[in-house]
Structure formats: structure tokens, C-alpha cells
């Protein structure tokens, strides 16, 4: 119970949550939120804590924007600022994906990759994003996926009638 409360508090501190209007629930380490003003709904989780240096608070989100026709779009806020042209790799179980990004952010290359990653997230317990930071050091951000499927479903249902 204390872990869920800690996750809920941490999620509320993220900039994305500051503008969220409705909490759709906390599911293990993942939260689901709806912002009808935009409108958008998303599932979100913080990366596992690390003692290594960080430039940003790392998080992963899967969002839906009904007015834009966007569903299941993956976004990572990486823990470090990326080196120019550094490859960004996401490992979900034995599946590997090369993401696009810059600064401290990463995304799937297209809708098909978003769908493949989201599908993989539903059956695996962890995912890891890896790259090289602006100082040339390798780094990775690890996410536990318990609760991710339920949070993604809650976000999808939460936006089903928003247009």
C-alpha cells in the first residue's frame, strides 16, 4: 500500500500531471489520467530509481489524443540529455526497437512501431531504454510493466467518448 501511495505522489509531481484533470487510477507502478480540456488520456510510469547521475526525471507514457486521431502513442522522457545522433534502443523482453528522439525525449518511429511496442508491453515484466548521453556515457532507464496494461486500457476507455 505504501508503494502505491509513493507512486501516486511521484506521478502527481510530473509536469504532465500538473495539468491533468482526472485520475483514472493507479495500477501497481502505472497511473492513468484524463485531461478533457485538451482532450487527452495517458498511462504513465516513472523509471526505476537509480543512484547514477540524471539530468531529468525519467518516465514513460502511452497517450491518446481523440481529436488528433492518435491512440497508443509512446513517449519516453529519458534520464539524461542525449548525445547528437546517438541511437536509442528499447528492449521489451527479447524484442528490440530503435527509437527516434533528441534532447531528453524518445518516441517510436511510427504508428506501427507504437502498436508493436504497446503489444509487447502487455506480456513482459520490464522494458529498458538505452542510449549514450551528451558526455558520451552509456545509460539505461528501466521500467516495471506490472499494471501497464490496465493503465493503458483505463486511458483508452477514459478517452473513448472525448472528442
ABEGO torsion letter per residue (X at the ends): XAAAAAAAAAAAABAAAAABABBAEBBEABBBBBBAAOBBBBBBBBBBBBABBBABBBBBBBBBBAAAGBBGBBBBBBABBBBBGBBBBBBBEABBBBBBEBEABBBBABAAAAAAAAAAAAABABBBBBBBBAAGBBBBBBBBABGAAAAAAAAAAAAAABX
